Amino acid sequence: MNQSRLCLVILLFGLLQCGLLGLIAVLPAAENVGGLAHPLFNSMRVGGDGAVRFLPVADLAYWFQILVLAQICCMIALGVRPDRRSSGFWVQLGASFGLLAAAWTVMYQAYEGFLVTGQTQMVAGWPYPTAWQVYAIWLSGFGLVALYVVGFKAYVWSDDDETKFRALVKQYPAG
């Protein structure tokens, strides 16, 4: 994919994100969206019914985050020279996106399930949806880290790039 096409995809994702935010903004506010007065502490607010507050915008929020993850991956691709975007690069980037999207989807579904049923299980000291947030969401970014670390010489800064850079530095000495 060339630079212009990639920039258009990033722009499209951004416009879709704006559209989703616009839809969220025009939806009527849910009941007690700002919370309820705490019975003991006047300056504190409590959440109230999470399902009533979250579910009207849940699908829009889910797709917004999927677009954010896709946009991040496209911006990473934009940082790689077009002649170095091999099929292996796209497979690794696609797998990284898949890992990110899967972790987000499972966490989202776990949280939505908790809001609907009010039931959850504990995993390593956390409620199931929170455990996905604590243990999986940030770990899913390691796919992109691995792509950078393993593919650095192939996609970002090759030995040939280093040689050319050193030659330019010698050609134009400081001072």
C-alpha positions, 0 to 999 in steps of 0.5 A: 500500500502506498503512502497516499492510500495509507494516509487516506485510510488513516483519514477515513478511520479518523472521520469514522471516529468523529462520526461515532463521537457525534452519534454519542454526543447526540444520543439522549443522556442516560438516567443518572449519567452523572451519578447519584448523591452518596448517602454519607458523603455530600461531595461524593457521587456514586455511579448508579446502574452501570447498564443503564448508563453504558449500554446505550453507547456501548456498541459505539464505544466498542467500534470507536476503540476498534477504529483507534486500534486500526488507526494505530496500526496504520500509523505504524505502517506509515512509519515504515518505508513503502519498499520495506512493507513486505508481506511478512510485515503486513502479516505481523502487523495484522496479527498484532491488530488481531491480538489487540482487537481480541483482548479489547473484545473479550474485555468489552464482552466480559464487562457488558456481561457483568452489567447485564447479569450482575454476576462475575467470577474472580480471576487472580484477585480481580473481577473477570472484566477487570482482570482482562483490563489489568492482565490482557489489554496492556500485554496485547501491545507486546505484539507491536513491541515484538514487531518493532524489536524483531523487525527493526533492521528489516523495517526501520533502520537496516545496516545499509541505512547505518552505513549510508548515514555514517558516510553522510556524517563523514562527508559533512563534519560538524564545526 
